Amino acid sequence: MQRQFEHELDEIKRTILAMAGMVEKGLVDVSRALAMGDADLADSVIAMDDEIDQHEVEIDRLATEFIAKHQPTATDLRFVIVAIKLGPEIERIADNSVNIASRVRHLCKERPFAGTSDLPRMLGLAQAMVNDAISSYVSRDADLARDVIRRDDEVDALNWSIFRELINHMAADTESIACAIDYILIARFIERIADQATNISEEVVYLVEAEPIRHVDEEEWDE
C-alpha cells in the first residue's frame, strides 16, 4: 500500500515536470522566433499548446483521485494541493508563449523597425525565472523560490520602460504604430509569464515551509 501511495505521488510529480519541460522548450523556441523573425518556429510553439493543456487536465485528475483514495494529511496533502495549483500556472505560461508566437507571426509579415533591445533581455529574465521556479519545486528550495519572486520587479520595470520607448517611437513615426503595438503586447505577455513564475515560486515556499506568502510583503517573510 505504501509503495502504491509513493508511486502515485511520483506520477503526479512526473506529469508536472513533463508539462514544465514542454513549457520551458516553448519559451526557448519563442525567444529564438522573436530574435530571428522565424514564423515556422513560432508555429511550433503554437502547435504544442494542446498537449500542454492535456497535461494540466491529467495533473488535476491524478491529484483529485489521490486525495479521494488516500485522504492524505500534512506534507502529502500540501504536495497535492500545490500540484493542483501549479498545473494552471504552467499552462498559463504556455498560453502566453502562444500569444507571443502569434505576435511574432504577425511581425514576420511586415517589420518596419526592429523594436527595442530591451525586449529580448526581458524575455530572457522571464525565461530564467520560469526555469528557476521549476528547479525550486524539484529541489524544494524555498530560498531559490524567494529569489525568483524578487526578480519580478526587474521585469515589471523593463515592461514600463519598453512601453514608454515604444509610445515615443509611435509618436515620432506613425507608420510604425501597428508594429510597435505588437511589441507592446509581447512585452505584456512576457510580464505575465514572470508573474506566473512568481506564483509558482510562492507555492513552492508554501510547499516547503507550510506558510503562505502570497499577498505578504517581503519584509514580513521572516517574521
Helices and strands as residue ranges (DSSP letters): H 2-36, H 39-47, H 49-70, H 74-109, H 118-139, H 142-172, G 174-176, H 177-209, G 218-220
